[in-house]
Amino acid sequence: MIIWNLFFSTVLLPLVAIALLWHKSRRPAGPWLATLILTSGMVGFSVLAAPWGWFGLALRFILVLLFAVSVFGSWRRPPSDPPREESPVRMLLKIIIGFFFGMVAVGVLSGHSVPAGVVD
């Protein structure tokens, strides 16, 4: 059960977010930006905070590569005709979730530094 939970939060959720970003067009900009924030927060959390010893370090770099490809692909994707509307509540929820995962990733980075004045 623990392995499944780790796999779900480490690999599957970021892959779903990457797929969402891949299918978005950058026009209109609001929904694309909300999806970009969500995806970058989830991928950042996964890359920095996940125990990659379970699934291999190569998968970690594959996630980063897929994220970069999805950003480039969604940037180049022409807008859908007619553009699909996204509710402001959904965009706000994506931004909140993305910032939550991003702040956890930043917290992981700050945990790697040694505070000043420690005793050897």
C-alpha positions as CSV (number, residue, x, y, z in Angstrom):
1,M,0.0,0.0,0.0
2,I,2.8,2.4,0.8
3,I,4.5,1.7,-2.5
4,W,1.2,2.5,-4.4
5,N,0.8,5.8,-2.4
6,L,4.4,6.8,-3.2
7,F,3.9,5.9,-6.9
8,F,0.7,7.8,-7.1
9,S,2.0,11.0,-5.5
10,T,5.5,10.8,-7.0
11,V,4.8,9.7,-10.6
12,L,1.2,9.5,-11.5
13,L,0.0,12.9,-10.3
14,P,2.9,14.8,-12.0
15,L,2.3,12.8,-15.2
16,V,-1.4,13.8,-15.2
17,A,-0.5,17.5,-14.6
18,I,2.0,17.2,-17.5
19,A,-0.6,15.8,-19.8
20,L,-3.0,18.6,-18.8
21,L,-0.4,21.2,-19.7
22,W,0.5,19.4,-23.0
23,H,-3.1,19.6,-24.1
24,K,-3.5,23.3,-23.2
25,S,-2.9,26.1,-25.7
26,R,-1.3,29.3,-24.4
27,R,-4.3,31.3,-25.7
28,P,-6.2,32.3,-23.7
29,A,-3.4,33.0,-21.3
30,G,-5.2,32.7,-17.9
31,P,-6.1,29.0,-18.0
32,W,-2.7,28.2,-19.5
33,L,-0.9,30.0,-16.8
34,A,-3.0,28.4,-14.1
35,T,-2.2,24.9,-15.5
36,L,1.5,25.9,-15.8
37,I,1.6,26.8,-12.1
38,L,-0.1,23.6,-11.1
39,T,2.2,21.5,-13.2
40,S,5.4,23.2,-12.1
41,G,4.4,22.9,-8.5
42,M,3.6,19.3,-8.7
43,V,6.7,18.4,-10.8
44,G,8.9,20.5,-8.5
45,F,7.5,18.7,-5.4
46,S,7.9,15.3,-7.0
47,V,11.5,16.0,-8.1
48,L,12.7,17.5,-4.9
49,A,10.7,15.8,-2.1
50,A,10.0,12.3,-3.3
51,P,12.1,9.3,-2.2
52,W,13.4,8.4,-5.7
53,G,15.3,5.4,-4.4
54,W,12.0,3.4,-4.8
55,F,11.6,4.1,-8.5
56,G,15.0,5.1,-9.8
57,L,16.7,8.4,-10.4
58,A,16.3,8.1,-14.2
59,L,12.5,8.5,-13.8
60,R,13.1,11.7,-11.9
61,F,15.0,13.2,-14.9
62,I,12.4,11.8,-17.3
63,L,9.7,13.8,-15.4
64,V,11.7,17.0,-15.7
65,L,12.3,16.3,-19.5
66,L,8.6,15.6,-20.0
67,F,7.7,18.8,-18.2
68,A,10.0,20.8,-20.4
69,V,8.6,19.2,-23.5
70,S,5.0,19.8,-22.4
71,V,5.8,23.5,-21.7
72,F,7.3,23.9,-25.2
73,G,4.5,21.9,-26.8
74,S,1.7,23.8,-25.2
75,W,3.5,27.1,-26.0
76,R,3.6,26.2,-29.7
77,R,0.1,24.7,-29.8
78,P,-2.4,26.8,-31.8
79,P,-5.5,28.0,-29.9
80,S,-8.5,25.7,-30.1
81,D,-11.4,27.0,-32.2
82,P,-13.5,28.2,-30.4
83,P,-11.3,28.5,-27.3
84,R,-12.6,26.5,-24.3
85,E,-13.6,28.6,-21.4
86,E,-12.4,27.7,-17.9
87,S,-14.1,28.9,-14.8
88,P,-12.3,31.4,-12.5
89,V,-12.9,29.0,-9.6
90,R,-11.1,26.2,-11.4
91,M,-8.2,28.4,-12.3
92,L,-7.9,29.7,-8.7
93,L,-8.0,26.1,-7.4
94,K,-5.2,25.1,-9.9
95,I,-3.1,28.1,-8.7
96,I,-3.7,27.3,-5.0
97,I,-2.7,23.6,-5.4
98,G,0.3,24.5,-7.5
99,F,1.5,27.1,-4.9
100,F,1.0,24.5,-2.1
101,F,3.1,21.9,-3.8
102,G,5.7,24.5,-4.8
103,M,6.0,25.8,-1.3
104,V,6.6,22.3,0.0
105,A,9.3,21.9,-2.7
106,V,10.9,25.2,-1.5
107,G,10.7,24.0,2.0
108,V,12.6,20.9,1.0
109,L,15.3,23.0,-0.6
110,S,15.6,25.1,2.6
111,G,16.0,21.9,4.6
112,H,19.2,21.1,2.8
113,S,21.0,24.2,4.1
114,V,22.8,24.3,7.4
115,P,21.8,27.2,9.7
116,A,24.4,29.6,10.8
117,G,26.1,29.1,14.2
118,V,25.8,25.3,14.4
119,V,28.4,23.3,16.3
120,D,30.6,20.9,14.5
